[in-house]
Amino acid sequence: MPWATYQIPDLSWSKISVRVAEAEDKLARLDERLLKSEIREGWRHRTDFLDVISSVWLDGEAVHLDDLVLHDAMMDNGAPTAELTRAHAVLRLRRRIAASVVDWRTSAAAVIDILGRNTSAVTVSNPNEESGQFDPSDELEVALTAIDRAMLRSEGLLERMDYPIEQVGVEKARRAERIEEWLQIVQQTAALPPTIAAVIAQDAWTEIAPLGFDRGEGRLLAASLLSLRRKTVSHMTLWSVGERTVPLEHRRDRQTDLRYAAGLSFLVAAAEEGMRRHETWLTAKRLLARKARGRRSTSHLPALIDLLIGNPLVSAAMISKELRVSQRAALDLVAQLGVREITGRGRFRAWAVT
């Protein structure tokens, strides 16, 4: 093989058992809290953005949260940057994986299917070639995919489009072979606790590099593994949020067991941050709900509160679109709640509950 075969070292349970237990407990507590939470969907929506911002940061890029939210709502202030386009692709992939009911552990084809076009971003032979992963009737998805491809081509990441068809086939076969090798590692962790199994899976993905590049796919699949193992049934772990809290030298230590220990640490951090955010946003919703008491049944305030809790920021245009009111009415509604404005710009105003 042209790549190094990954080996799971003998685990010293005396050293990691406490960390495993803590990670298992923290994730279980958060998942149980979200299972019965009145803001679960809003929490999921907001934390998708937070995790993606952390993911691109781990990959050496900086994307502003506000820009990603507006880009996702198709309300950009200007032309999106290459970094923003890539971040949005990760956001859509995270949502795709979270919504999937497919057990991708069964085969390389299943992994390729759940990752969709991301697995072919470097090996596409024709700009009009589609992987068949998207519904052709979904015009928005087709348009976004076309934009992503154009941005990738502008950076030279699709320079292999000029490769002969035979070379493209060889590269796809190698990619599938590397994914199969990675899946064998995942299968070896089946008897281990879900948290350490997910940490090993993510570490192995980084080492094997099945796609030849990594834009957060390994972290998302590891988080998905926790869901497949029924450790997290109410949410998708904030893997990147947690990993960002651990120093690089620990995440990339030469000793595999020390990398595992670091992985368990950032799973604990992910669960703690998820719980902290939940309690903050739940308190904020209850405080805002007090201001909406006594309003007539047709009031838009309850819907605005849900919109504010479910998004990192909302603009007047977003409120107008979602609540189907004029922008003038949107401004009046926000004024009634007294929500903090975060822009202060006349031409573009936005508010956030933090």
Secondary structure, DSSP 8 states (H G I E B T S, - for coil): --S---------HHHHHHHHHHHHHHHHHHHHHHHT-TTHHHHHHHHHHHHHHHHHHHTT----HHHHHHHHTT--SS---HHHHHHHHHHHHHHHHHH----GGG-HHHHHHHHGGGGGTTT-S-TT---S-S-TT-HHHHHHHHHHHHHHHHTTTTGGGGS-HHHHHHHHHHHHHHHHHHHHHHHHTTTS-HHHHHHHHHHHHHHH-TTSS-SSHHHHHHHHHHHHTTS-SSS---HHHHHTTS-HHHHT-SSHHHHHHHHHHHHHHHHHHHHHHHHHHHHHHHHHHHHHTT--TT-SHHHHHHHHHTSS-EEHHHHHHHHT--HHHHHHHHHHHT--BS---SS--EE---
